[in-house]
Amino acid sequence: MKKTLAALTLAVATVSTAQADTLLGLYAGVQGWNMEATGSYGDSADDLETFNFKDETKVNMYVALEHPIPLIPNIKIARTDFDTSGAVTLDTSFTFGNQLYTANSDLTTDVEVTNTDFILYYELFDNDLISFDLGIEGKYLDGLITVTDDSNTSEVEFSGIVPMVYSRAAIGLPFSGLGIYAEGSFLSLGDNTLTDYQAAITYSLLDNIAVDLTLQVGYRAVTMELEDLDDVYTNVDFKGPFAGIEVHF
């Protein structure tokens, strides 16, 4: 017990020191994401249908507040939508929203999904060369899926919060303005797997006491294998390159 308490005290002291070295800062960023969607969904695990989704260009936005108060985590909020549309000619029958669609039907679908991430994290390391953040995330998904054929339409709404582990690592290249980072969140529980990863090369365009301005070019990949999220089952991937800009006050 004494060894356990000593280890916990040391861990808290380490986090507190890292937090105390961080100046109060506000980060805001926006990214343009060329999103490719692939996969299937349905309202039961045994009846998933794969659609041919269109590629879309999406806007991702985030804001983060970092502070020097020990033990209290920093906070980040990010928002993305995964809206897309697609079509398929059924090989077999498909039921969605209590509506039966028979084989050889031509279906279209509209998928509207808003993703909001609420992240609490600690800076375990933070200096000009390397930084590492670790925390927890609540990923709130709010969506509406519509399926239509020549004569029928069905709609299913869903929403829910998925708890995840969050981490971010960044490395700066001295005297160049260049850097790289990898950021992601992960959940694997039973038949549910949800991952959201991105990695990018960054360039510091402006760096002074008042404001920092950083450019980003990278790649993001999101996997949603969800069992019964508000009666919706998914096995969908969203991925593609992005370019963005971040401002630090």
Secondary structure, DSSP 4 states (H G I P E B T S, - for coil): -HHHHHHHHHHHHHHHHHHHTSPPEEEEEEEEEEEEEEEEEESSTT--EE-EEPPEEEEEEEEEEE---TTSPEEEEEEEE--EEEEEE-SS-EEETTEEE-TT-EEEEEEEEEEEEEEEEEEEEESSSEEEEEEEEEEEEEEEEEEE-SS-EEEEEEEEEEEEEEEEEEEE-TTTSEEEEEEEEEEEETTEEEEEEEEEEEEEEEESSS-EEEEEEEEEEEEEEEEEETTEEEEEEEEEEEEEEEEE-
